[in-house]
Amino acid sequence: MFTIEHQSNYNLTITTLLMTLDLVSCQELKIYQSPTSIIKAKGKTAKFVCNVEGLSVIKNGLHLYHQDRNNSVEWLLFYRPSQQEISDKYKNRVSLDTQGDKACTLSITSINPDDADGYARVIIQQPLLSLTKGGTGISTVRIKCQVKRDSSDSAIVHWYMQKENEALKRLLYIADAKPTYDDSIEKDKFDSDKNSDIYTLIVHRITTQDAATYYCANWDGDGDVKIFGSGTKLIVTDTARSAEQPKSTILSPSLKEMERTGQGIYLCLLENFFPDVIQVVWKSGDQDIPSEQQEIKGVPDKDGNTLYSVTSWITVSKNDIGKRFTCRYKHEGISKFENWDEISVAESKPPKVVPGSEKKEETCPAGDTGDTMNYPNPSSQRAAYLTYLLLITKSALYGPIMFFIIYRTKILFCF
C-alpha cells in the first residue's frame, strides 16, 4: 500500500505498506519497509524495499495495496513466482523484483498526482474520521461502515485493525448472521452487526491498547479485488478529554502579487483542534478544486494538552480572483451534519487591470515591502525618540524636587 500526497512543485510523498497472502504457518511474521516515505517529482520513479523476518512468504503469494490521501485502500498487484497480476490502472508502470524469498523491491514509474485516485464498483463509506474515548476499560464504541454494491457482489464484510507502524490485522468478517472471528481474536472484546447496508464493529471495554485505525472491506466484482473503506481512527486518552473543533480563517492573495505573477493563492488556516484527524477539500460551487496541504502540526497548550493546526491552499488564475471559493473541512469536534463545516471567500468583482499593465514591470523603492502602511522617515523617528527621552528625564528630576520641598515645608510648620 502506498499513499500519495500532493506537495508543491508537483512533488509527491509516497508511503508503502506490503501485505502478504496465503500464509501456510502460524509462525510469527514481521515485515519491514524502507524507506517509510519518499518525495519524488512528477514523472520520476519511486522504489520501495520490503524485508520479511520469520516465515518465507513471497513464494506463497503476496498482495500489494496503496492508500490515498483520504485513507482509502486500493489493490495494486498480486505476485507469485509463477503468476503476476497488476491493476489496470498501474499496468506498464509497476513492477516487483524479488531478492530471494524474504525481500522484494516495488518500482513505480511516471509518478503523477492522479495516482491518488481510485475506482471501485463497490462503494464503501466510513462516515467517522475518528472517535475519541477515555481508556477507562468500561466504555464501548460503535464504528459504522456503509457498503453500497450490486446485488451480485459478495455480502461479506471484513473488519481490520491497524495500529501505528504495524500491518493490517483482520479481526472478523460478517455476512447475515453472527461474525466469524480470526484466530487469537477475543470474542468478548469485538462484535459486529448488520442493518441493511450498514455494518457496525463494536469494541468493548476500551483501553489504550485498542487505539488504532479500523477498516471495513468488501470483495469487489468477482471477488478478485478487496475494497477498503477510508478507516476510522480510535483515539484513546488517559483523561476524559473530548474532541475540539478547528478555528478557521481564510487568507486571500495579494493583488500586487496576483498582477505580477498572473495567479493567486488562497490559504485556509485550521487551528486549535483535537484530535489530529481532519479532512479538507476546496470547492467552487459544486466542483472540487485540486488543493495542497501542509503537514499537521501539534503544539501543547497551557494545560499540557496538544492542539493541532494545518494549512490548506489552492492556486487560482488571475481571471478567477473574485469568485466564491469554499474551504470545507470534516472533523470529529464539529457538531454539524456528518461533522462537516466550511468557510468561504465572499464573491466579488475581480480587480480592474488597465490593458497592457500586466506587461509592465514595476520596481519598488529600496525598503518598500509592498504594503500600504506609511511609516515615518528615520529623522522623524529620532526626533520623537529624543523628545520622549527629555520628558522622561524631566519627570524623573521633578519628583525628587517636589518631595524635598514638601518635606522641608512640614519641618518649618512643626517649629
DOLOLO-798418 format. One record per residue (C-alpha): residue number from 1; residue in one letter; x, y, z. Coordinates in nm, 2 decimals. Layout:
{NUM "a" {X Y Z}}
...
//
This chain:
{1 "m" {0.00 0.00 0.00}}
{2 "f" {0.14 0.34 -0.08}}
{3 "t" {0.00 0.68 0.00}}
{4 "i" {0.04 0.97 -0.24}}
{5 "e" {0.01 1.33 -0.11}}
{6 "h" {0.05 1.64 -0.32}}
{7 "q" {0.34 1.86 -0.25}}
{8 "s" {0.45 2.19 -0.40}}
{9 "n" {0.61 2.18 -0.74}}
{10 "y" {0.43 1.85 -0.81}}
{11 "n" {0.63 1.66 -0.56}}
{12 "l" {0.47 1.36 -0.41}}
{13 "t" {0.52 1.18 -0.08}}
{14 "i" {0.48 0.81 -0.11}}
{15 "t" {0.45 0.56 0.18}}
{16 "t" {0.43 0.19 0.12}}
{17 "l" {0.28 -0.10 0.31}}
{18 "l" {0.32 -0.45 0.19}}
{19 "m" {0.05 -0.71 0.27}}
{20 "t" {0.11 -1.09 0.24}}
{21 "l" {-0.14 -1.36 0.15}}
{22 "d" {-0.17 -1.74 0.16}}
{23 "l" {0.04 -1.79 0.48}}
{24 "v" {0.09 -2.16 0.55}}
{25 "s" {0.21 -2.14 0.91}}
{26 "c" {0.12 -1.98 1.24}}
{27 "q" {0.48 -1.88 1.28}}
{28 "e" {0.53 -1.51 1.38}}
{29 "l" {0.59 -1.28 1.08}}
{30 "k" {0.74 -0.94 1.07}}
{31 "i" {0.76 -0.71 0.77}}
{32 "y" {0.99 -0.41 0.74}}
{33 "q" {0.98 -0.15 0.46}}
{34 "s" {1.23 0.12 0.36}}
{35 "p" {1.21 0.40 0.31}}
{36 "t" {0.90 0.47 0.52}}
{37 "s" {0.84 0.77 0.30}}
{38 "i" {0.99 0.93 -0.01}}
{39 "i" {0.95 1.26 -0.20}}
{40 "k" {0.96 1.23 -0.58}}
{41 "a" {0.89 1.49 -0.85}}
{42 "k" {0.62 1.42 -1.11}}
{43 "g" {0.73 1.18 -1.38}}
{44 "k" {1.00 1.02 -1.17}}
{45 "t" {1.03 0.66 -1.04}}
{46 "a" {0.98 0.55 -0.68}}
{47 "k" {1.13 0.23 -0.53}}
{48 "f" {1.05 0.06 -0.20}}
{49 "v" {1.22 -0.24 -0.04}}
{50 "c" {1.04 -0.49 0.17}}
{51 "n" {1.22 -0.74 0.40}}
{52 "v" {1.05 -1.03 0.58}}
{53 "e" {1.15 -1.19 0.91}}
{54 "g" {1.02 -1.53 1.02}}
{55 "l" {0.83 -1.73 0.76}}
{56 "s" {0.93 -1.73 0.40}}
{57 "v" {0.62 -1.60 0.23}}
{58 "i" {0.70 -1.45 -0.11}}
{59 "k" {0.69 -1.78 -0.29}}
{60 "n" {0.34 -1.84 -0.14}}
{61 "g" {0.20 -1.52 -0.30}}
{62 "l" {0.15 -1.17 -0.18}}
{63 "h" {-0.07 -0.87 -0.25}}
{64 "l" {0.03 -0.50 -0.25}}
{65 "y" {-0.21 -0.22 -0.18}}
{66 "h" {-0.19 0.16 -0.20}}
{67 "q" {-0.37 0.41 0.03}}
{68 "d" {-0.46 0.75 -0.10}}
{69 "r" {-0.46 1.08 0.10}}
{70 "n" {-0.82 1.01 0.22}}
{71 "n" {-0.70 0.68 0.36}}
{72 "s" {-0.89 0.47 0.11}}
{73 "v" {-0.71 0.14 0.04}}
{74 "e" {-0.69 0.00 -0.32}}
{75 "w" {-0.54 -0.32 -0.45}}
{76 "l" {-0.23 -0.27 -0.66}}
{77 "l" {-0.09 -0.61 -0.76}}
{78 "f" {-0.06 -0.98 -0.68}}
{79 "y" {0.27 -1.16 -0.71}}
{80 "r" {0.37 -1.53 -0.71}}
{81 "p" {0.68 -1.67 -0.89}}
{82 "s" {0.46 -1.83 -1.15}}
{83 "q" {0.19 -1.56 -1.16}}
{84 "q" {0.17 -1.18 -1.15}}
{85 "e" {-0.15 -0.97 -1.18}}
{86 "i" {-0.15 -0.59 -1.19}}
{87 "s" {-0.44 -0.35 -1.16}}
{88 "d" {-0.53 -0.20 -1.49}}
{89 "k" {-0.46 0.14 -1.35}}
{90 "y" {-0.10 0.06 -1.30}}
{91 "k" {-0.01 -0.17 -1.58}}
{92 "n" {0.32 -0.08 -1.76}}
{93 "r" {0.41 0.14 -1.46}}
{94 "v" {0.45 -0.11 -1.17}}
{95 "s" {0.70 -0.39 -1.13}}
{96 "l" {0.81 -0.62 -0.85}}
{97 "d" {1.16 -0.77 -0.82}}
{98 "t" {1.24 -1.03 -0.56}}
{99 "q" {1.57 -1.09 -0.38}}
{100 "g" {1.54 -1.45 -0.26}}
{101 "d" {1.22 -1.54 -0.07}}
{102 "k" {1.25 -1.27 0.21}}
{103 "a" {1.30 -0.95 0.02}}
{104 "c" {1.15 -0.76 -0.27}}
{105 "t" {1.16 -0.42 -0.44}}
{106 "l" {0.85 -0.24 -0.57}}
{107 "s" {0.91 0.01 -0.85}}
{108 "i" {0.65 0.27 -0.97}}
{109 "t" {0.74 0.47 -1.28}}
{110 "s" {0.60 0.80 -1.41}}
{111 "i" {0.46 0.92 -1.08}}
{112 "n" {0.17 1.16 -1.12}}
{113 "p" {-0.09 1.32 -0.89}}
{114 "d" {-0.37 1.11 -1.04}}
{115 "d" {-0.21 0.80 -0.87}}
{116 "a" {-0.40 0.90 -0.56}}
{117 "d" {-0.74 0.84 -0.73}}
{118 "g" {-0.92 0.51 -0.73}}
{119 "y" {-1.23 0.34 -0.87}}
{120 "a" {-1.44 0.06 -0.74}}
{121 "r" {-1.77 -0.10 -0.83}}
{122 "v" {-1.83 -0.14 -0.45}}
{123 "i" {-1.86 0.19 -0.27}}
{124 "i" {-1.76 0.18 0.10}}
{125 "q" {-1.80 0.47 0.33}}
{126 "q" {-1.70 0.51 0.69}}
{127 "p" {-1.87 0.83 0.80}}
{128 "l" {-1.65 0.90 1.11}}
{129 "l" {-1.29 1.00 1.06}}
{130 "s" {-1.21 0.94 1.43}}
{131 "l" {-1.36 0.86 1.77}}
{132 "t" {-1.22 0.99 2.09}}
{133 "k" {-1.28 0.79 2.41}}
{134 "g" {-1.13 0.77 2.76}}
{135 "g" {-0.95 0.45 2.83}}
{136 "t" {-1.14 0.36 3.15}}
{137 "g" {-1.19 -0.01 3.05}}
{138 "i" {-1.57 0.03 3.07}}
{139 "s" {-1.66 0.23 2.75}}
{140 "t" {-1.79 0.08 2.43}}
{141 "v" {-1.75 0.22 2.08}}
{142 "r" {-1.95 0.15 1.77}}
{143 "i" {-1.78 0.21 1.43}}
{144 "k" {-2.01 0.22 1.13}}
{145 "c" {-1.95 0.13 0.77}}
{146 "q" {-2.19 0.17 0.47}}
{147 "v" {-2.14 -0.07 0.18}}
{148 "k" {-2.31 0.00 -0.15}}
{149 "r" {-2.28 -0.27 -0.41}}
{150 "d" {-2.46 -0.46 -0.68}}
{151 "s" {-2.68 -0.74 -0.56}}
{152 "s" {-2.45 -0.99 -0.73}}
{153 "d" {-2.15 -0.89 -0.53}}
{154 "s" {-2.03 -1.05 -0.21}}
{155 "a" {-2.23 -0.96 0.10}}
{156 "i" {-1.95 -1.05 0.34}}
{157 "v" {-1.78 -0.75 0.51}}
{158 "h" {-1.44 -0.79 0.68}}
{159 "w" {-1.32 -0.57 0.97}}
{160 "y" {-0.95 -0.49 1.01}}
{161 "m" {-0.74 -0.31 1.27}}
{162 "q" {-0.41 -0.13 1.21}}
{163 "k" {-0.21 0.01 1.49}}
{164 "e" {0.05 0.27 1.44}}
{165 "n" {0.36 0.14 1.25}}
{166 "e" {0.20 -0.20 1.23}}
{167 "a" {0.05 -0.41 0.94}}
{168 "l" {-0.32 -0.46 0.90}}
{169 "k" {-0.48 -0.73 1.11}}
{170 "r" {-0.81 -0.89 1.03}}
{171 "l" {-1.05 -0.92 1.33}}
{172 "l" {-1.36 -1.08 1.19}}
{173 "y" {-1.60 -1.10 0.90}}
{174 "i" {-1.98 -1.10 0.89}}
{175 "a" {-2.25 -1.18 0.64}}
{176 "d" {-2.60 -1.20 0.76}}
{177 "a" {-2.56 -1.39 1.09}}
{178 "k" {-2.31 -1.38 1.37}}
{179 "p" {-1.95 -1.28 1.30}}
{180 "t" {-1.67 -1.53 1.23}}
{181 "y" {-1.35 -1.44 1.42}}
{182 "d" {-0.99 -1.48 1.32}}
{183 "d" {-0.76 -1.69 1.54}}
{184 "s" {-0.63 -1.52 1.86}}
{185 "i" {-0.91 -1.26 1.85}}
{186 "e" {-1.11 -1.21 2.18}}
{187 "k" {-1.47 -1.29 2.10}}
{188 "d" {-1.60 -1.10 2.41}}
{189 "k" {-1.39 -0.79 2.30}}
{190 "f" {-1.52 -0.75 1.95}}
{191 "d" {-1.86 -0.79 1.80}}
{192 "s" {-2.04 -0.69 1.48}}
{193 "d" {-2.39 -0.64 1.35}}
{194 "k" {-2.57 -0.55 1.02}}
{195 "n" {-2.87 -0.34 0.94}}
{196 "s" {-2.95 -0.32 0.57}}
{197 "d" {-2.63 -0.18 0.41}}
{198 "i" {-2.49 -0.05 0.74}}
{199 "y" {-2.23 -0.27 0.91}}
{200 "t" {-2.11 -0.19 1.27}}
{201 "l" {-1.80 -0.30 1.45}}
{202 "i" {-1.84 -0.30 1.83}}
{203 "v" {-1.54 -0.27 2.06}}
{204 "h" {-1.60 -0.34 2.43}}
{205 "r" {-1.40 -0.23 2.74}}
{206 "i" {-1.19 0.03 2.56}}
{207 "t" {-0.83 0.07 2.68}}
{208 "t" {-0.52 0.24 2.53}}
{209 "q" {-0.43 -0.10 2.37}}
{210 "d" {-0.74 -0.05 2.14}}
{211 "a" {-0.60 0.27 1.99}}
{212 "a" {-0.58 0.20 1.61}}
{213 "t" {-0.75 0.27 1.28}}
{214 "y" {-1.03 0.03 1.20}}
{215 "y" {-1.12 -0.05 0.84}}
{216 "c" {-1.41 -0.23 0.68}}
{217 "a" {-1.36 -0.41 0.35}}
{218 "n" {-1.56 -0.60 0.08}}
{219 "w" {-1.47 -0.80 -0.22}}
{220 "d" {-1.54 -0.62 -0.55}}
{221 "g" {-1.69 -0.78 -0.86}}
{222 "d" {-1.59 -1.14 -0.90}}
{223 "g" {-1.40 -1.14 -0.57}}
{224 "d" {-1.05 -1.08 -0.70}}
{225 "v" {-1.01 -0.73 -0.55}}
{226 "k" {-1.08 -0.63 -0.19}}
{227 "i" {-1.20 -0.27 -0.15}}
{228 "f" {-1.14 -0.09 0.18}}
{229 "g" {-1.31 0.20 0.35}}
{230 "s" {-1.13 0.52 0.45}}
{231 "g" {-1.09 0.40 0.81}}
{232 "t" {-1.20 0.53 1.15}}
{233 "k" {-0.92 0.62 1.39}}
{234 "l" {-0.99 0.53 1.75}}
{235 "i" {-0.81 0.77 1.99}}
{236 "v" {-0.80 0.65 2.35}}
{237 "t" {-0.70 0.91 2.61}}
{238 "d" {-0.59 0.87 2.97}}
{239 "t" {-0.83 1.15 3.07}}
{240 "a" {-1.19 1.25 2.98}}
{241 "r" {-1.07 1.48 2.71}}
{242 "s" {-1.32 1.53 2.42}}
{243 "a" {-1.28 1.64 2.06}}
{244 "e" {-1.23 2.01 1.99}}
{245 "q" {-1.33 2.16 1.66}}
{246 "p" {-1.10 2.38 1.45}}
{247 "k" {-1.10 2.75 1.43}}
{248 "s" {-1.09 2.85 1.07}}
{249 "t" {-0.96 3.15 0.88}}
{250 "i" {-0.92 3.22 0.50}}
{251 "l" {-0.65 3.45 0.37}}
{252 "s" {-0.68 3.60 0.02}}
{253 "p" {-0.40 3.66 -0.22}}
{254 "s" {-0.22 3.99 -0.25}}
{255 "l" {-0.35 4.19 -0.55}}
{256 "k" {0.00 4.31 -0.63}}
{257 "e" {0.14 3.96 -0.63}}
{258 "m" {-0.16 3.85 -0.84}}
{259 "e" {-0.09 4.12 -1.10}}
{260 "r" {0.28 4.04 -1.10}}
{261 "t" {0.25 3.66 -1.14}}
{262 "g" {-0.09 3.62 -1.30}}
{263 "q" {-0.21 3.39 -1.02}}
{264 "g" {-0.30 3.40 -0.66}}
{265 "i" {-0.31 3.17 -0.35}}
{266 "y" {-0.60 3.13 -0.11}}
{267 "l" {-0.50 2.99 0.23}}
{268 "c" {-0.73 2.81 0.47}}
{269 "l" {-0.59 2.80 0.83}}
{270 "l" {-0.74 2.55 1.06}}
{271 "e" {-0.61 2.58 1.42}}
{272 "n" {-0.65 2.45 1.78}}
{273 "f" {-0.83 2.13 1.71}}
{274 "f" {-0.81 1.78 1.86}}
{275 "p" {-0.76 1.50 1.76}}
{276 "d" {-0.52 1.53 1.47}}
{277 "v" {-0.75 1.36 1.22}}
{278 "i" {-0.91 1.61 0.97}}
{279 "q" {-1.02 1.61 0.60}}
{280 "v" {-1.00 1.93 0.40}}
{281 "v" {-1.15 1.99 0.05}}
{282 "w" {-1.19 2.31 -0.16}}
{283 "k" {-1.49 2.38 -0.38}}
{284 "s" {-1.60 2.64 -0.63}}
{285 "g" {-1.98 2.59 -0.65}}
{286 "d" {-2.03 2.21 -0.66}}
{287 "q" {-1.69 2.15 -0.83}}
{288 "d" {-1.39 2.01 -0.63}}
{289 "i" {-1.07 2.21 -0.67}}
{290 "p" {-0.72 2.05 -0.65}}
{291 "s" {-0.55 2.17 -0.33}}
{292 "e" {-0.23 2.12 -0.14}}
{293 "q" {-0.19 2.07 0.23}}
{294 "q" {0.08 2.12 0.49}}
{295 "e" {0.17 1.85 0.74}}
{296 "i" {-0.05 1.86 1.06}}
{297 "k" {0.14 2.01 1.35}}
{298 "g" {0.08 1.99 1.72}}
{299 "v" {0.16 2.24 2.00}}
{300 "p" {0.10 2.19 2.37}}
{301 "d" {-0.14 2.44 2.53}}
{302 "k" {-0.11 2.60 2.88}}
{303 "d" {-0.26 2.28 3.04}}
{304 "g" {-0.02 2.05 2.85}}
{305 "n" {-0.28 1.92 2.61}}
{306 "t" {-0.17 1.91 2.25}}
{307 "l" {-0.37 2.11 2.00}}
{308 "y" {-0.32 2.07 1.62}}
{309 "s" {-0.32 2.30 1.32}}
{310 "v" {-0.30 2.26 0.94}}
{311 "t" {-0.29 2.49 0.64}}
{312 "s" {-0.45 2.40 0.31}}
{313 "w" {-0.43 2.62 -0.01}}
{314 "i" {-0.53 2.65 -0.37}}
{315 "t" {-0.37 2.83 -0.65}}
{316 "v" {-0.61 3.01 -0.89}}
{317 "s" {-0.55 3.22 -1.21}}
{318 "k" {-0.59 3.60 -1.21}}
{319 "n" {-0.92 3.56 -1.41}}
{320 "d" {-1.07 3.36 -1.12}}
{321 "i" {-0.99 3.61 -0.85}}
{322 "g" {-1.32 3.74 -0.71}}
{323 "k" {-1.51 3.41 -0.75}}
{324 "r" {-1.65 3.23 -0.45}}
{325 "f" {-1.42 2.96 -0.31}}
{326 "t" {-1.51 2.74 -0.01}}
{327 "c" {-1.28 2.56 0.22}}
{328 "r" {-1.47 2.26 0.36}}
{329 "y" {-1.34 2.06 0.65}}
{330 "k" {-1.45 1.75 0.84}}
{331 "h" {-1.36 1.68 1.20}}
{332 "e" {-1.49 1.49 1.49}}
{333 "g" {-1.53 1.80 1.70}}
{334 "i" {-1.78 1.96 1.46}}
{335 "s" {-2.14 1.90 1.56}}
{336 "k" {-2.30 1.98 1.22}}
{337 "f" {-2.42 1.72 0.98}}
{338 "e" {-2.17 1.45 0.92}}
{339 "n" {-1.91 1.66 1.10}}
{340 "w" {-1.86 1.90 0.81}}
{341 "d" {-1.82 2.27 0.83}}
{342 "e" {-1.69 2.54 0.59}}
{343 "i" {-1.56 2.89 0.54}}
{344 "s" {-1.59 3.08 0.22}}
{345 "v" {-1.43 3.37 0.03}}
{346 "a" {-1.71 3.61 -0.05}}
{347 "e" {-1.78 3.65 -0.42}}
{348 "s" {-1.67 3.99 -0.55}}
{349 "k" {-1.59 4.17 -0.87}}
{350 "p" {-1.23 4.10 -0.99}}
{351 "p" {-1.00 4.39 -0.97}}
{352 "k" {-0.97 4.61 -1.27}}
{353 "v" {-0.65 4.59 -1.46}}
{354 "v" {-0.55 4.86 -1.71}}
{355 "p" {-0.49 4.69 -2.05}}
{356 "g" {-0.12 4.64 -2.10}}
{357 "s" {-0.04 4.70 -1.74}}
{358 "e" {0.03 4.33 -1.68}}
{359 "k" {0.33 4.36 -1.92}}
{360 "k" {0.49 4.65 -1.73}}
{361 "e" {0.75 4.57 -1.47}}
{362 "e" {0.75 4.80 -1.16}}
{363 "t" {1.03 4.83 -0.92}}
{364 "c" {0.98 4.92 -0.56}}
{365 "p" {1.19 5.18 -0.39}}
{366 "a" {1.45 5.05 -0.15}}
{367 "g" {1.29 4.91 0.16}}
{368 "d" {0.94 4.90 0.01}}
{369 "t" {0.78 4.57 0.11}}
{370 "g" {0.47 4.63 -0.10}}
{371 "d" {0.23 4.71 0.19}}
{372 "t" {0.01 5.02 0.20}}
{373 "m" {0.11 5.15 0.55}}
{374 "n" {0.31 5.48 0.57}}
{375 "y" {0.60 5.47 0.81}}
{376 "p" {0.78 5.79 0.94}}
{377 "n" {1.13 5.85 0.80}}
{378 "p" {1.43 5.78 1.02}}
{379 "s" {1.49 6.15 1.11}}
{380 "s" {1.13 6.19 1.24}}
{381 "q" {1.16 5.88 1.44}}
{382 "r" {1.49 6.00 1.61}}
{383 "a" {1.33 6.34 1.69}}
{384 "a" {1.03 6.17 1.85}}
{385 "y" {1.27 5.95 2.05}}
{386 "l" {1.47 6.24 2.18}}
{387 "t" {1.16 6.44 2.28}}
{388 "y" {1.02 6.14 2.47}}
{389 "l" {1.36 6.09 2.64}}
{390 "l" {1.37 6.46 2.75}}
{391 "l" {1.02 6.43 2.90}}
{392 "i" {1.11 6.12 3.09}}
{393 "t" {1.42 6.29 3.23}}
{394 "k" {1.22 6.60 3.33}}
{395 "s" {0.97 6.38 3.52}}
{396 "a" {1.25 6.19 3.70}}
{397 "l" {1.40 6.52 3.83}}
{398 "y" {1.07 6.68 3.91}}
{399 "g" {0.97 6.40 4.15}}
{400 "p" {1.26 6.43 4.40}}
{401 "i" {1.25 6.82 4.39}}
{402 "m" {0.88 6.82 4.49}}
{403 "f" {0.94 6.56 4.76}}
{404 "f" {1.22 6.78 4.91}}
{405 "i" {1.00 7.09 4.90}}
{406 "i" {0.71 6.92 5.07}}
{407 "y" {0.93 6.76 5.33}}
{408 "r" {1.10 7.10 5.42}}
{409 "t" {0.76 7.27 5.45}}
{410 "k" {0.64 7.01 5.70}}
{411 "i" {0.96 7.07 5.91}}
{412 "l" {0.90 7.45 5.92}}
{413 "f" {0.54 7.41 6.03}}
{414 "c" {0.65 7.18 6.31}}
{415 "f" {0.85 7.47 6.47}}
//
